[in-house]
Amino acid sequence: MKRYTNWTLIIIGAVLALLALSSRAWIPVVQPYWVEEETVDDFACASYVTSEDCEALRGIHAQNPEYAEAQLQAMAPENTFEVIDLEPSEIATRMRQTIGSSDDPDIITIRNGVFNPPRNPIHNATGEVRIIQIVASGQEAVETFVRLDGGTDESFQVTNGPNLHVYLSQHPDPTTPEEVMSGDRGPLDLGPLRGNSGRQNYELSLDIDPSLYGSLVIYCPEFDQIYGVAPFIEQ
């Protein structure tokens, strides 16, 4: 009877030891490779992203899985596209024809800036920004718009993200969502970004004073993410 009891205790002890070793609490100590495999398999990059983008997405996923999944979907080829809007000279010609003037309207750049160097492979915008007014000679007709482009023979580019918007921020060079939203008036939302590349115009109401804003920001309000900042150069 005593021998039977000893074997029972031995078997029970062995079972408890196996359960303890297989517990997730022990994994970081005795089975670190399990943690690594689970982390790698937890987020799968798509074939359309580069290895550099994939590494950045994994870092995002570790902090915010929902944002990482939305970002990956936004980068799909079917969700990225180019917009080619009218050149300022073409808008001026259209204005002249509309008002029946024989003189070409004046094209005036009242604010301009260049996008800061990329923060990382995902939050990456390049190109330049101009706020342009087109004024017909001898007339009160004025068109004011923000133009995103890349300068001579180039185009504006930004990594496509979930529900990106174009903001004018009062902050001269925001690096945080709080700074984007700062100021007595807060930012001016010009609407959704219409394309992640190309030459794009965003109309400004004539009652907007562009001098009140210090930068243009490509921003994701859903996840509070800054994709690009172009500080305006002081005139």
Sequence and secondary structure as in RCSB ss.txt:
>XXXX:A:sequence
MKRYTNWTLIIIGAVLALLALSSRAWIPVVQPYWVEEETVDDFACASYVTSEDCEALRGIHAQNPEYAEAQLQAM
APENTFEVIDLEPSEIATRMRQTIGSSDDPDIITIRNGVFNPPRNPIHNATGEVRIIQIVASGQEAVETFVRLDG
GTDESFQVTNGPNLHVYLSQHPDPTTPEEVMSGDRGPLDLGPLRGNSGRQNYELSLDIDPSLYGSLVIYCPEFDQ
IYGVAPFIEQ
>XXXX:A:secstr
 HHHHHHHHHHHHHHHHHHHHHSGGGHHHH HHHHHHHHHHHS   TTS HHHHHHHHHHHHH HHHHHHHHHHT
SGGG  EEE   HHHHHHHHHHHHT SS  EEEEEEEEE    SSSSS EESEEEEEEEE TTS  EEEEEEEE 
STT  EEE   TT EEEEESSSS  SHHHHT SSS  EEEEE   SEEEEEEEE TT  GGG  EEEEEETTTTE
EEEEEEB   
